[in-house]
Amino acid sequence: MAHSNISIFVPHAGCPYRCSFCDQNTISGENELPHGEDVRRICRQAMAEIKNLKDTEIAFFGGSFTAIDREYMTELLEAAHPFVGEGGFKGIRLSTRPDCIDEEILRLLKSYGVTAIELGAQSLDDKVLAANDRGHSAEDVFNSSRLIREWGFELGLQLMGGLYGSCEKIELDNMSKVLDIRPDTVRIYPVVILKRTRLAGLLGSGKYRPMPFEKVVKLCSKMLCEFEQAGIRVIKCGLHASEFVEQDMVGGYYHPAFRELCESELYRESISNALLAEGIPLYPGGNINVVCAVAKGCVSRAVGHKRSNADYFRQHGVNIKFIADDAVQKYQCVIRR
Ligand code: SF4
């Protein structure tokens, strides 16, 4: 059964920082802070509508949950707690900053039925973190991750690719460091530059020259593939489609189907390598017909976003018929003539 979240946004609450990319109100689409009664109303409504409660979590996203005023944080947790456990939802998940975790807060979260903690790591490079006014270090990410694990919570890490001061090498190093930490889940959010943020100013002044879109798609595809192969669940790849983001973005890597682009890219590489291994040349004007077997459920990913892969190979002289085959691994393909 698919996992789902009842998302409750706590926009920018309690956060003493202003990261270079952050405009929480735009990202969440919310301006109002929820209170205990709102949480109870949302949970009651969700309980009446959702069938698989055991696969559903109440999720406090959008801010720095463990840094918000303690009384307010407790109000939200007290409201959510009775809906968790026997006959209720699976647990509570929340997102917070890596420097807002310690043993005392973890004990408190445990007592309210929190099960999963996601850290907004964004980068694991100290220079990039400083250049983007994050106010924490890579060491904070390592230490908090260890503590969260020791206390028996599910650990999630959020990465933001393509930040100011980053480059391909740093992104690949970030990927290796995340593989070392081995969180349960990862969210890959390539940066989206919003109006009213410092990044927008840096972009306008020419000081920030983001990597090309295609390069970031390639980097994110690599991360997606490596994380999944390491058994890390990639629960997001690309910011969710949002009219607020579309209205307010001035640059960066937003696409309403970003994950699909990454998966198409992985399949394009995989098909190219398989064709090469079979000695099948790619050249415009050619006319070779092949069958390409891919994992069950992956045919549309292999065909590509808006048929991009099927069209690409056809334009290079190879007409591909895609079929599903249980024996083929995800992101791989087997050529049959
Ligand atoms: S820590 Fe999170 S909420 Fe605070 S400014 Fe940075 S991104 Fe925004």
Residues whose N, C-alpha, C, O or C-beta is under 5 A from the ligand:
A	BS01	SF4	H12 C15 Y17 R18 C19 C22 G62 G63 S64
